[in-house]
């Protein structure tokens, strides 16, 4: 996965629209299908909990089908990119114990090289994501971590870029 520069304003605008349509769709389909189920199968005095639950489940299924239809459209490109970036960063986070072990390996080992590349991507991918989502609270701390990591790379004599990252490197830790 590579870090791409995307239009932050366009991303936010499309994400807000997508979320608004998703919420409205869930609401309309959920209420509509619940009402339909109650009118078809409900018996006046009983609880309609099961029909309301069926309406919510129907709305979620319709939303999932709708998402699968639109996810490959060009309108969703920025949203899909950020979603995939978040998934990849989460995957790296879940492997953080292995990553930390790899970062303490011998200076000439292949494991250290892989761990350095993964850590570099993780730090710069997080910074990219924080900037896209205006997460300024933790950006200063992240910049400090990046500076410290860059100093370590300089000490080790390694030149790494985000283009060196491949998802298989996480599995190889």
C-alpha positions in Angstrom: 0.0 0.0 0.0 1.3 3.4 -0.8 0.5 6.7 0.8 -1.4 8.9 -1.7 -2.1 12.6 -1.5 -5.8 13.1 -1.7 -7.9 16.2 -1.6 -8.8 16.6 2.1 -11.7 18.9 1.4 -13.2 16.5 -1.2 -12.6 13.5 1.1 -14.4 15.2 4.1 -17.3 16.4 1.8 -17.8 12.9 0.3 -17.5 11.2 3.7 -20.1 13.5 5.3 -22.5 12.9 2.4 -21.9 9.2 2.5 -22.5 9.0 6.3 -25.6 11.2 6.0 -27.1 9.0 3.3 -26.2 5.9 5.3 -27.9 7.1 8.4 -31.0 8.3 6.5 -31.2 5.0 4.6 -30.9 3.0 7.8 -33.6 5.1 9.4 -36.0 5.0 6.5 -35.5 1.3 5.7 -35.5 0.3 9.3 -38.7 2.2 10.2 -40.4 1.3 7.0 -39.7 -2.4 7.1 -40.5 -2.6 10.8 -43.9 -1.0 10.1 -44.5 -3.3 7.2 -43.6 -6.4 9.3 -45.9 -5.2 12.1 -48.8 -4.6 9.8 -48.4 -7.9 8.1 -47.6 -10.2 11.0 -48.3 -8.2 14.2 -51.3 -8.9 16.5 -52.3 -5.7 18.1 -51.8 -6.5 21.8 -48.4 -8.3 21.6 -45.0 -6.9 21.8 -43.5 -6.0 18.4 -39.9 -6.3 19.5 -39.1 -9.1 17.1 -40.6 -7.2 14.1 -38.7 -4.1 15.0 -35.5 -6.2 15.3 -36.3 -7.7 11.9 -36.7 -4.2 10.5 -33.3 -3.2 11.8 -31.7 -6.3 10.4 -33.3 -5.7 7.1 -32.0 -2.1 7.1 -28.4 -3.3 7.8 -28.6 -5.9 5.0 -29.9 -3.3 2.5 -27.1 -0.9 3.6 -24.5 -3.6 3.2 -25.8 -4.5 -0.3 -25.9 -0.8 -1.2 -22.3 -0.3 0.0 -21.1 -3.2 -2.0 -22.7 -1.7 -5.1 -21.2 1.8 -4.7 -17.8 1.0 -3.1 -16.0 0.7 -6.4 -17.4 3.9 -7.9 -15.0 6.9 -8.4 -17.1 8.9 -5.9 -16.0 6.6 -3.2 -12.2 6.6 -4.1 -11.1 8.8 -1.3 -13.3 7.2 1.3 -12.1 3.7 0.2 -8.5 4.8 0.3 -8.7 6.1 3.9 -10.7 3.0 4.9 -7.9 0.7 3.5 -5.2 2.8 5.1 -7.0 2.5 8.5 -7.3 -1.3 8.0 -3.6 -1.6 7.2 -2.6 0.6 10.2 -4.8 -1.5 12.4 -3.2 -4.7 11.0 0.2 -3.3 11.9 -1.0 -2.3 15.4 -2.3 -5.9 16.0 1.2 -7.1 15.2 2.9 -4.6 17.5 4.4 -7.2 19.8 6.1 -8.9 16.9 7.1 -5.4 15.5 8.7 -4.4 18.8 10.6 -7.7 19.0 11.8 -7.1 15.4 13.0 -3.6 16.3 15.2 -5.0 19.0 16.8 -7.6 16.7 20.5 -7.6 15.7 21.6 -4.6 13.6 22.3 -6.7 10.5 19.3 -9.0 10.6 16.6 -9.2 8.0 14.0 -9.1 10.7 15.3 -5.7 11.8 15.1 -4.4 8.3 11.5 -5.6 7.9 10.5 -4.1 11.3 12.1 -0.8 10.4 10.2 -0.5 7.2 6.9 -1.5 8.8 7.5 1.0 11.7 8.4 3.7 9.2 5.2 3.1 7.3 3.1 3.0 10.4 4.4 6.3 11.7 4.1 8.1 8.4 0.8 6.5 7.5 -0.6 7.6 10.9 0.6 11.1 10.3 -1.0 11.1 6.9 -4.3 9.8 8.4 -4.2 12.3 11.3 -3.7 15.2 8.8 -6.6 14.0 6.6 -8.9 13.8 9.6 -7.7 16.9 11.4 -6.5 14.9 14.5 -4.2 17.7 15.8 -4.3 16.5 19.4 -1.8 13.7 18.9 0.1 15.0 15.9 2.8 16.7 18.0 3.5 13.4 19.8 3.6 11.5 16.5 6.0 14.1 15.0 8.3 13.6 18.0 8.2 9.8 17.4 9.0 10.3 13.7 12.0 12.5 14.6 13.3 9.9 17.1 12.8 7.1 14.6 14.5 9.1 11.8 17.5 9.6 14.2 17.6 5.9 14.8 17.6 5.2 11.1 20.4 7.7 10.6 22.4 6.0 13.3 21.9 2.6 11.7 22.7 4.1 8.3 19.4 3.0 6.7 17.5 4.9 4.1 13.8 3.9 4.1 10.7 5.4 2.5 7.0 4.5 2.6 7.3 3.1 -0.9 9.4 0.2 0.6 6.4 -1.0 2.6 4.5 -4.1 1.5 1.7 -5.8 3.5 3.7 -9.1 3.4 6.3 -7.6 5.6 3.9 -7.6 8.6 3.3 -11.3 8.1 7.0 -11.9 7.9 7.6 -10.4 11.4 
